[in-house]
Amino acid sequence: MLEDGSKNWPTSREDTRNTHTRSETNDNAKAVADDLTKKLTPEEKP
């Protein structure tokens, strides 16, 4: 369980004053998946 009591994957925080920081559905999950598949060396991958 997360700090806020949620059991869901953490989401990004949107800054409503800036149109360049809009949240997208599953954006954090996509970033983690990208890191795991493209940015880790073979030794770092599980």
C-alpha positions in Angstrom: 0.0 0.0 0.0 1.3 3.5 -0.9 1.6 6.5 1.4 -1.7 7.9 0.3 -3.5 4.6 1.0 -3.8 3.7 -2.6 -3.0 0.2 -3.9 -2.5 1.5 -7.5 0.6 2.3 -9.4 1.8 5.8 -8.6 0.7 8.4 -11.1 2.4 11.6 -12.2 1.3 14.9 -10.9 -0.2 17.4 -13.3 0.7 21.1 -13.2 -2.5 22.7 -14.4 -0.7 26.0 -14.9 1.5 24.5 -17.5 0.1 22.8 -20.6 3.4 21.0 -21.2 3.1 18.9 -18.0 -0.3 17.2 -18.6 -0.6 13.7 -17.2 -1.2 10.8 -19.5 -2.8 7.4 -18.6 -0.2 4.9 -17.4 2.7 7.3 -18.1 4.7 6.2 -15.1 4.2 2.5 -15.9 5.3 3.1 -19.5 8.4 4.9 -18.3 9.3 2.0 -15.9 8.7 -0.5 -18.7 10.9 1.5 -21.1 13.7 1.7 -18.5 13.5 -2.1 -17.9 13.5 -3.0 -21.6 15.8 -0.4 -23.2 18.0 1.3 -20.6 19.2 -1.5 -18.4 22.3 -3.5 -19.2 21.9 -7.3 -19.5 23.5 -7.6 -16.0 21.0 -5.3 -14.5 17.9 -7.0 -16.0 16.1 -9.4 -13.7 
